Amino acid sequence: MRDIHNALSVRRAISPVSVADNTAQVGQIIDRRGFDSLEFLIAIGSIADADATFVAQVDHGNQSDLSDGAAVPDEMLIATEAAAGFQFDDDNEVRKIGYRGDKRYVRLTITPANNASAALIAAVAVLGHAAQQPVSQPQA
């Protein structure tokens, strides 16, 4: 039986937002407790500005508030932050970046540059390889 539904947990990383400036979109801190894998999925909607770029960064740490947060070294990422980034002509596309480090807390931040018009973005965190299955989905 092929069942991915009961093996994953999906968490909000960055709520759907229209970004019209260069403010960094700092995601929710994702607690990996009970899960061995994490993938961020980034949904890109319409990007109105003709020269905007968006850089993805993944931070990790062991403090629940990420007060010890640091950029994740490249060898602890699956794919690259550059590949997870996007620009003005990437309307209605998706990106993904995985984490294979050993820190408990992880966060995705997307930072725009040269953005003066509406850009629609959202991101979710998919947690997998659960210590206990089936996985119940939290409502937060």
ChimeraX attribute file (.defattr): number of C-alpha atoms within 10 A of each C-alpha:
attribute: neighborCount
match mode: 1-to-1
recipient: residues
	/A:1	3
	/A:2	4
	/A:3	8
	/A:4	10
	/A:5	11
	/A:6	14
	/A:7	17
	/A:8	21
	/A:9	20
	/A:10	16
	/A:11	20
	/A:12	18
	/A:13	24
	/A:14	24
	/A:15	13
	/A:16	15
	/A:17	14
	/A:18	15
	/A:19	19
	/A:20	17
	/A:21	17
	/A:22	17
	/A:23	12
	/A:24	15
	/A:25	19
	/A:26	14
	/A:27	20
	/A:28	19
	/A:29	22
	/A:30	22
	/A:31	18
	/A:32	17
	/A:33	12
	/A:34	14
	/A:35	18
	/A:36	16
	/A:37	17
	/A:38	25
	/A:39	18
	/A:40	24
	/A:41	20
	/A:42	24
	/A:43	18
	/A:44	20
	/A:45	19
	/A:46	16
	/A:47	25
	/A:48	17
	/A:49	18
	/A:50	13
	/A:51	13
	/A:52	20
	/A:53	20
	/A:54	21
	/A:55	17
	/A:56	21
	/A:57	19
	/A:58	23
	/A:59	19
	/A:60	24
	/A:61	21
	/A:62	15
	/A:63	14
	/A:64	14
	/A:65	10
	/A:66	17
	/A:67	10
	/A:68	12
	/A:69	18
	/A:70	13
	/A:71	13
	/A:72	20
	/A:73	12
	/A:74	13
	/A:75	11
	/A:76	13
	/A:77	17
	/A:78	15
	/A:79	14
	/A:80	17
	/A:81	21
	/A:82	12
	/A:83	12
	/A:84	20
	/A:85	21
	/A:86	23
	/A:87	19
	/A:88	17
	/A:89	15
	/A:90	14
	/A:91	17
	/A:92	12
	/A:93	12
	/A:94	17
	/A:95	16
	/A:96	19
	/A:97	23
	/A:98	20
	/A:99	23
	/A:100	14
	/A:101	19
	/A:102	14
	/A:103	17
	/A:104	19
	/A:105	21
	/A:106	29
	/A:107	24
	/A:108	27
	/A:109	19
	/A:110	25
	/A:111	19
	/A:112	23
	/A:113	15
	/A:114	15
	/A:115	23
	/A:116	16
	/A:117	16
	/A:118	16
	/A:119	23
	/A:120	18
	/A:121	22
	/A:122	20
	/A:123	25
	/A:124	22
	/A:125	26
	/A:126	19
	/A:127	23
	/A:128	20
	/A:129	15
	/A:130	18
	/A:131	12
	/A:132	11
	/A:133	10
	/A:134	14
	/A:135	17
	/A:136	12
	/A:137	12
	/A:138	8
	/A:139	7
	/A:140	5
